[in-house]
């Protein structure tokens, strides 16, 4: 077995238990329990809405997904990208990338549930409403951010370019937030307000459970995705060090060989 194969085997053995810890196991159990309780309230205990009927149940998933994707996930990417440009450390770069990846997942989920809600409410799955369009732009921007992180470039150059796009992408979140106020569209205005909320009773409680559940799911996914990303950087570094060691060994072996003078060999000399 070569040194490279031994390194790969050792890495596989490390990965088997490295992304899990006692804390992540307990946190994962709590997250799964909270998610089950939320679904029970959202689908069973919460009554239908007066005007939206059962379509309101999508609201409990749609809005928490939007909050987690746009404000939490992309917000972490925004802050981590700024910190990476200032510090240049792998921690901030990996945190930004991991959060963006999960944020894109939540953003896609948000768009999907929004389309399902739009069909019975507006009569169509999609309208080029300012809120919907600006949200779709955010999805495309951060999908492009993830694509940049996969480019075959110098790691530092690649990370810096991704960080710049991560900052620019979050600026569009402000447009998403204010789109209902800036332009007239089909999307409803602000539903949640600490002073005068349109939700009350079981509807508000179900939404609250949904927000807590989605936040916990995001936290659990981010924890594991960051650990996987960290292991990937360690694997790349180990592979590079192994390759360098093999090349140094080959160079040392070549240097230790006697020089080839080009003259006749011993056997050839004996035959003369």
Secondary structure, DSSP 8 states (H G I E B T S, - for coil): --HHHHHHHHHHHHHHHHT--HHHHHHHHHHHHHHHHHHHIIIIIS--BTTTBTTHHHHHHHHHHHIIIIIIIHHHHHHHHHHHHHH--HHHHHHHHHHHHHHHHHHHHHHHHHHHHHHHHHSSS----HHHHHHHHHHHHHHHHHHHTTSSS-HHHHHHHHHHHHHHHHHHHHHHHHHHHHS--SS------SSS-S--HHHHHHHHHHHHHHHHHHHHHHHHHHHHHHHHHHHHHHHHHHHHHHHHHHHHHHHHS-----S--HHHHHT-
